[in-house]
């Protein structure tokens, strides 16, 4: 697929480069993309993006978070670090994350 996606924000379609995505955070009916350039919020479910982001590059680690694998700088059973950011691992995602990180 293409190295980007368009998301609706501020009544327009905004291009987000996959390389720049650090993580996605679900906030009720919205998803916030945290990128290297800033934050973009779109009205959509996190499950939608879980299905549409390339699974070799992104994975869900919590019901509220999807992270970019290449941005992970450290991890433990408690959570993942993406630079200075700490992301929790949801209980039902623990085994998946451990398997993914031990590839």
Order of alpha helices (4+ residues) and beta strands (2+ residues): beta-beta-beta-beta-beta-alpha-beta-beta-beta-beta-beta-alpha
